[in-house]
Every structure is written in C-alpha cells, then in structure tokens.
C-alpha cells in the first residue's frame, strides 16, 4: 500500500470517530435527565463504637 491508501484509511477512521463523537454530544444535549428532587434512599452508616475494642489475648502487664 502506498501513502495515498494509508491516508484514505486514516481519514476514514478519523471521520467515523468524529461522527460518533458528534452523535454522542448531540444525544447528551437532546436527552438530558434532570436530577431527582429528593434522593431515592438514604444510606445510614452504623455508629462507631464508644471504646476501641481490646483484643482477647492481650498480654497482661
């Protein structure tokens, strides 16, 4: 393959990628989803323990 055919191949790939990128941006602009007014659920973390846990087999001093 000579340089002309490589250039045609590269141009074809770049055109396809540019087209896909343009469709992606257009779809995001057209089909925007609004954020919910209130969260669907609230994740509650358990409270931390009041004292750090002591290991069972700790050496006595």
Biopython code that builds the backbone (N, CA, C, O; Angstrom):
import numpy as np
from Bio.PDB.StructureBuilder import StructureBuilder

atoms = [
    (1, "UNK", "N", (0.848, -1.180, 0.000)),
    (1, "UNK", "CA", (0.000, 0.000, 0.000)),
    (1, "UNK", "C", (0.887, 1.235, 0.000)),
    (1, "UNK", "O", (1.875, 1.312, 0.730)),
    (2, "UNK", "N", (0.521, 2.181, -0.819)),
    (2, "UNK", "CA", (1.296, 3.418, -0.850)),
    (2, "UNK", "C", (0.690, 4.438, 0.120)),
    (2, "UNK", "O", (-0.316, 4.171, 0.778)),
    (3, "UNK", "N", (1.315, 5.587, 0.188)),
    (3, "UNK", "CA", (0.922, 6.613, 1.157)),
    (3, "UNK", "C", (-0.510, 7.095, 0.924)),
    (3, "UNK", "O", (-1.213, 7.414, 1.883)),
    (4, "UNK", "N", (-0.947, 7.152, -0.319)),
    (4, "UNK", "CA", (-2.304, 7.627, -0.616)),
    (4, "UNK", "C", (-3.341, 6.697, 0.022)),
    (4, "UNK", "O", (-4.322, 7.175, 0.591)),
    (5, "UNK", "N", (-3.141, 5.392, -0.064)),
    (5, "UNK", "CA", (-4.096, 4.457, 0.510)),
    (5, "UNK", "C", (-4.076, 4.507, 2.037)),
    (5, "UNK", "O", (-5.123, 4.382, 2.672)),
    (6, "UNK", "N", (-2.899, 4.688, 2.632)),
    (6, "UNK", "CA", (-2.814, 4.830, 4.086)),
    (6, "UNK", "C", (-3.541, 6.095, 4.533)),
    (6, "UNK", "O", (-4.209, 6.097, 5.566)),
    (7, "UNK", "N", (-3.413, 7.163, 3.762)),
    (7, "UNK", "CA", (-4.105, 8.415, 4.105)),
    (7, "UNK", "C", (-5.616, 8.252, 4.009)),
    (7, "UNK", "O", (-6.345, 8.790, 4.842)),
    (8, "UNK", "N", (-6.097, 7.523, 3.013)),
    (8, "UNK", "CA", (-7.531, 7.277, 2.894)),
    (8, "UNK", "C", (-8.031, 6.444, 4.067)),
    (8, "UNK", "O", (-9.106, 6.708, 4.606)),
    (9, "UNK", "N", (-7.264, 5.452, 4.459)),
    (9, "UNK", "CA", (-7.642, 4.620, 5.596)),
    (9, "UNK", "C", (-7.684, 5.449, 6.883)),
    (9, "UNK", "O", (-8.644, 5.345, 7.646)),
    (10, "UNK", "N", (-6.679, 6.251, 7.131)),
    (10, "UNK", "CA", (-6.641, 7.098, 8.328)),
    (10, "UNK", "C", (-7.774, 8.114, 8.307)),
    (10, "UNK", "O", (-8.394, 8.370, 9.339)),
    (11, "UNK", "N", (-8.049, 8.693, 7.151)),
    (11, "UNK", "CA", (-9.139, 9.669, 7.050)),
    (11, "UNK", "C", (-10.486, 9.010, 7.331)),
    (11, "UNK", "O", (-11.334, 9.601, 8.000)),
    (12, "UNK", "N", (-10.687, 7.811, 6.835)),
    (12, "UNK", "CA", (-11.942, 7.103, 7.092)),
    (12, "UNK", "C", (-12.141, 6.828, 8.568)),
    (12, "UNK", "O", (-13.236, 7.012, 9.099)),
    (13, "UNK", "N", (-11.082, 6.389, 9.231)),
    (13, "UNK", "CA", (-11.180, 6.121, 10.672)),
    (13, "UNK", "C", (-11.451, 7.404, 11.438)),
    (13, "UNK", "O", (-12.286, 7.415, 12.343)),
    (14, "UNK", "N", (-10.764, 8.480, 11.094)),
    (14, "UNK", "CA", (-10.980, 9.751, 11.793)),
    (14, "UNK", "C", (-12.378, 10.306, 11.557)),
    (14, "UNK", "O", (-12.974, 10.888, 12.463)),
    (15, "UNK", "N", (-12.904, 10.132, 10.356)),
    (15, "UNK", "CA", (-14.266, 10.609, 10.063)),
    (15, "UNK", "C", (-15.278, 9.838, 10.890)),
    (15, "UNK", "O", (-16.206, 10.428, 11.443)),
    (16, "UNK", "N", (-15.111, 8.522, 10.983)),
    (16, "UNK", "CA", (-16.041, 7.712, 11.778)),
    (16, "UNK", "C", (-15.970, 8.108, 13.251)),
    (16, "UNK", "O", (-17.008, 8.267, 13.895)),
    (17, "UNK", "N", (-14.769, 8.270, 13.791)),
    (17, "UNK", "CA", (-14.640, 8.650, 15.193)),
    (17, "UNK", "C", (-15.225, 10.037, 15.458)),
    (17, "UNK", "O", (-15.850, 10.256, 16.496)),
    (18, "UNK", "N", (-15.030, 10.964, 14.538)),
    (18, "UNK", "CA", (-15.595, 12.305, 14.695)),
    (18, "UNK", "C", (-17.118, 12.258, 14.639)),
    (18, "UNK", "O", (-17.791, 12.967, 15.387)),
    (19, "UNK", "N", (-17.660, 11.424, 13.753)),
    (19, "UNK", "CA", (-19.111, 11.285, 13.645)),
    (19, "UNK", "C", (-19.693, 10.699, 14.933)),
    (19, "UNK", "O", (-20.717, 11.176, 15.423)),
    (20, "UNK", "N", (-19.050, 9.672, 15.482)),
    (20, "UNK", "CA", (-19.530, 9.065, 16.724)),
    (20, "UNK", "C", (-19.475, 10.077, 17.863)),
    (20, "UNK", "O", (-20.398, 10.145, 18.675)),
    (21, "UNK", "N", (-18.417, 10.851, 17.930)),
    (21, "UNK", "CA", (-18.296, 11.869, 18.971)),
    (21, "UNK", "C", (-19.384, 12.941, 18.826)),
    (21, "UNK", "O", (-19.954, 13.381, 19.825)),
    (22, "UNK", "N", (-19.670, 13.357, 17.602)),
    (22, "UNK", "CA", (-20.715, 14.356, 17.369)),
    (22, "UNK", "C", (-22.093, 13.813, 17.751)),
    (22, "UNK", "O", (-22.900, 14.539, 18.331)),
    (23, "UNK", "N", (-22.371, 12.556, 17.437)),
    (23, "UNK", "CA", (-23.649, 11.954, 17.804)),
    (23, "UNK", "C", (-23.764, 11.843, 19.324)),
    (23, "UNK", "O", (-24.840, 12.043, 19.889)),
    (24, "UNK", "N", (-22.662, 11.527, 19.970)),
    (24, "UNK", "CA", (-22.666, 11.438, 21.431)),
    (24, "UNK", "C", (-23.005, 12.787, 22.062)),
    (24, "UNK", "O", (-23.852, 12.856, 22.953)),
    (25, "UNK", "N", (-22.360, 13.847, 21.615)),
    (25, "UNK", "CA", (-22.637, 15.177, 22.164)),
    (25, "UNK", "C", (-24.063, 15.624, 21.862)),
    (25, "UNK", "O", (-24.717, 16.223, 22.716)),
    (26, "UNK", "N", (-24.551, 15.339, 20.653)),
    (26, "UNK", "CA", (-25.915, 15.712, 20.303)),
    (26, "UNK", "C", (-26.926, 14.954, 21.155)),
    (26, "UNK", "O", (-27.918, 15.532, 21.601)),
    (27, "UNK", "N", (-26.688, 13.678, 21.383)),
    (27, "UNK", "CA", (-27.609, 12.881, 22.198)),
    (27, "UNK", "C", (-27.623, 13.374, 23.632)),
    (27, "UNK", "O", (-28.683, 13.410, 24.257)),
    (28, "UNK", "N", (-26.470, 13.755, 24.171)),
    (28, "UNK", "CA", (-26.446, 14.299, 25.531)),
    (28, "UNK", "C", (-27.202, 15.617, 25.614)),
    (28, "UNK", "O", (-27.857, 15.892, 26.619)),
    (29, "UNK", "N", (-27.119, 16.432, 24.572)),
    (29, "UNK", "CA", (-27.816, 17.717, 24.583)),
    (29, "UNK", "C", (-29.326, 17.541, 24.448)),
    (29, "UNK", "O", (-30.096, 18.293, 25.045)),
    (30, "UNK", "N", (-29.750, 16.553, 23.668)),
    (30, "UNK", "CA", (-31.179, 16.359, 23.424)),
    (30, "UNK", "C", (-31.843, 15.621, 24.585)),
    (30, "UNK", "O", (-32.908, 16.023, 25.053)),
    (31, "UNK", "N", (-31.217, 14.551, 25.044)),
    (31, "UNK", "CA", (-31.829, 13.683, 26.029)),
    (31, "UNK", "C", (-31.179, 13.872, 27.396)),
    (31, "UNK", "O", (-30.487, 12.979, 27.884)),
    (32, "UNK", "N", (-31.398, 15.017, 28.007)),
    (32, "UNK", "CA", (-30.858, 15.258, 29.341)),
    (32, "UNK", "C", (-31.855, 14.758, 30.384)),
    (32, "UNK", "O", (-33.064, 14.934, 30.232)),
    (33, "UNK", "N", (-31.344, 14.143, 31.430)),
    (33, "UNK", "CA", (-32.182, 13.631, 32.503)),
    (33, "UNK", "C", (-32.017, 14.556, 33.698)),
    (33, "UNK", "O", (-30.902, 14.739, 34.185)),
    (34, "UNK", "N", (-33.109, 15.141, 34.178)),
    (34, "UNK", "CA", (-32.982, 16.037, 35.340)),
    (34, "UNK", "C", (-32.644, 15.248, 36.600)),
    (34, "UNK", "O", (-32.996, 14.075, 36.727)),
    (35, "UNK", "N", (-31.969, 15.895, 37.509)),
    (35, "UNK", "CA", (-31.623, 15.270, 38.782)),
    (35, "UNK", "C", (-32.886, 15.131, 39.624)),
    (35, "UNK", "O", (-33.760, 15.995, 39.556)),
    (36, "UNK", "N", (-33.006, 14.070, 40.414)),
    (36, "UNK", "CA", (-34.204, 13.910, 41.238)),
    (36, "UNK", "C", (-34.286, 14.986, 42.311)),
    (36, "UNK", "O", (-33.265, 15.465, 42.806)),
    (37, "UNK", "N", (-35.510, 15.359, 42.663)),
    (37, "UNK", "CA", (-35.694, 16.412, 43.656)),
    (37, "UNK", "C", (-35.342, 15.923, 45.058)),
    (37, "UNK", "O", (-34.888, 16.708, 45.891)),
    (38, "UNK", "N", (-35.546, 14.646, 45.324)),
    (38, "UNK", "CA", (-35.148, 14.074, 46.606)),
    (38, "UNK", "C", (-34.471, 12.732, 46.325)),
    (38, "UNK", "O", (-34.784, 12.080, 45.328)),
    (39, "UNK", "N", (-33.559, 12.319, 47.182)),
    (39, "UNK", "CA", (-32.862, 11.057, 46.937)),
    (39, "UNK", "C", (-33.819, 9.869, 47.053)),
    (39, "UNK", "O", (-34.801, 9.923, 47.793)),
    (40, "UNK", "N", (-33.528, 8.815, 46.328)),
    (40, "UNK", "CA", (-34.382, 7.630, 46.359)),
    (40, "UNK", "C", (-34.251, 6.899, 47.689)),
    (40, "UNK", "O", (-35.224, 6.333, 48.185)),
    (41, "UNK", "N", (-33.078, 6.908, 48.255)),
    (41, "UNK", "CA", (-32.860, 6.280, 49.547)),
    (41, "UNK", "C", (-31.733, 7.006, 50.255)),
    (41, "UNK", "O", (-30.930, 7.693, 49.624)),
    (42, "UNK", "N", (-31.680, 6.851, 51.553)),
    (42, "UNK", "CA", (-30.638, 7.481, 52.361)),
    (42, "UNK", "C", (-29.800, 6.365, 52.974)),
    (42, "UNK", "O", (-30.323, 5.509, 53.688)),
    (43, "UNK", "N", (-28.527, 6.377, 52.701)),
    (43, "UNK", "CA", (-27.620, 5.371, 53.259)),
    (43, "UNK", "C", (-27.189, 5.827, 54.644)),
    (43, "UNK", "O", (-26.615, 6.903, 54.809)),
    (44, "UNK", "N", (-27.471, 4.999, 55.626)),
    (44, "UNK", "CA", (-27.137, 5.320, 57.011)),
    (44, "UNK", "C", (-25.988, 4.419, 57.433)),
    (44, "UNK", "O", (-26.095, 3.195, 57.355)),
    (45, "UNK", "N", (-24.900, 5.011, 57.876)),
    (45, "UNK", "CA", (-23.750, 4.245, 58.350)),
    (45, "UNK", "C", (-23.938, 3.920, 59.819)),
    (45, "UNK", "O", (-24.498, 4.725, 60.563)),
    (46, "UNK", "N", (-23.477, 2.743, 60.255)),
    (46, "UNK", "CA", (-23.596, 2.422, 61.678)),
    (46, "UNK", "C", (-22.696, 3.327, 62.510)),
    (46, "UNK", "O", (-21.644, 3.769, 62.049)),
    (47, "UNK", "N", (-23.120, 3.594, 63.731)),
    (47, "UNK", "CA", (-22.357, 4.462, 64.622)),
    (47, "UNK", "C", (-21.069, 3.759, 65.033)),
    (47, "UNK", "O", (-21.072, 2.544, 65.234)),
    (48, "UNK", "N", (-19.972, 4.494, 65.162)),
    (48, "UNK", "CA", (-18.724, 3.857, 65.597)),
    (48, "UNK", "C", (-18.824, 3.455, 67.070)),
    (48, "UNK", "O", (-19.579, 4.070, 67.822)),
    (49, "UNK", "N", (-18.074, 2.434, 67.492)),
    (49, "UNK", "CA", (-18.146, 2.018, 68.897)),
    (49, "UNK", "C", (-17.594, 3.110, 69.809)),
    (49, "UNK", "O", (-16.748, 3.910, 69.409)),
    (50, "UNK", "N", (-18.099, 3.125, 71.058)),
    (50, "UNK", "CA", (-17.701, 4.162, 72.005)),
    (50, "UNK", "C", (-16.245, 4.004, 72.429)),
    (50, "UNK", "O", (-15.538, 4.999, 72.588)),
    (51, "UNK", "N", (-15.788, 2.763, 72.616)),
    (51, "UNK", "CA", (-14.411, 2.500, 73.030)),
    (51, "UNK", "C", (-13.759, 1.601, 71.991)),
    (51, "UNK", "O", (-14.430, 0.780, 71.365)),
    (52, "UNK", "N", (-12.451, 1.756, 71.806)),
    (52, "UNK", "CA", (-11.786, 0.833, 70.892)),
    (52, "UNK", "C", (-11.784, -0.577, 71.468)),
    (52, "UNK", "O", (-11.619, -0.749, 72.676)),
    (53, "UNK", "N", (-11.957, -1.551, 70.653)),
    (53, "UNK", "CA", (-12.021, -2.940, 71.104)),
    (53, "UNK", "C", (-10.661, -3.424, 71.567)),
    (53, "UNK", "O", (-9.643, -3.137, 70.937)),
    (54, "UNK", "N", (-10.647, -4.155, 72.666)),
    (54, "UNK", "CA", (-9.410, -4.749, 73.203)),
    (54, "UNK", "C", (-9.310, -6.183, 72.684)),
    (54, "UNK", "O", (-10.307, -6.904, 72.695)),
    (55, "UNK", "N", (-8.148, -6.605, 72.237)),
    (55, "UNK", "CA", (-8.011, -7.992, 71.783)),
    (55, "UNK", "C", (-8.175, -8.962, 72.966)),
    (55, "UNK", "O", (-7.803, -8.633, 74.092)),
    (56, "UNK", "N", (-8.724, -10.138, 72.712)),
    (56, "UNK", "CA", (-8.975, -11.140, 73.754)),
    (56, "UNK", "C", (-7.691, -11.638, 74.397)),
    (56, "UNK", "O", (-7.632, -11.779, 75.619)),
    (57, "UNK", "N", (-6.672, -11.903, 73.611)),
    (57, "UNK", "CA", (-5.445, -12.497, 74.111)),
    (57, "UNK", "C", (-4.341, -11.445, 74.281)),
    (57, "UNK", "O", (-3.197, -11.685, 73.897)),
    (58, "UNK", "N", (-4.669, -10.316, 74.840)),
    (58, "UNK", "CA", (-3.647, -9.290, 75.047)),
    (58, "UNK", "C", (-2.814, -9.638, 76.277)),
    (58, "UNK", "O", (-3.372, -10.085, 77.279)),
    (59, "UNK", "N", (-1.496, -9.446, 76.232)),
    (59, "UNK", "CA", (-0.652, -9.763, 77.399)),
    (59, "UNK", "C", (-0.953, -8.815, 78.554)),
    (59, "UNK", "O", (-1.133, -7.614, 78.355)),
    (60, "UNK", "N", (-1.005, -9.363, 79.748)),
    (60, "UNK", "CA", (-1.261, -8.582, 80.965)),
    (60, "UNK", "C", (0.060, -8.063, 81.509)),
    (60, "UNK", "O", (1.042, -8.802, 81.572)),
    (61, "UNK", "N", (0.085, -6.816, 81.895)),
    (61, "UNK", "CA", (1.323, -6.224, 82.450)),
    (61, "UNK", "C", (1.233, -6.120, 83.940)),
    (61, "UNK", "O", (2.171, -5.650, 84.584)),
]
sb = StructureBuilder()
sb.init_structure("model")
sb.init_model(0)
sb.init_chain("A")
sb.init_seg("    ")
for serial, (resi, resn, name, xyz) in enumerate(atoms, 1):
    if name == "N":
        sb.init_residue(resn, " ", resi, " ")
    sb.init_atom(name, np.array(xyz, "f"), 0.0, 1.0, " ", f" {name:<3s}", serial, name[0])
structure = sb.get_structure()
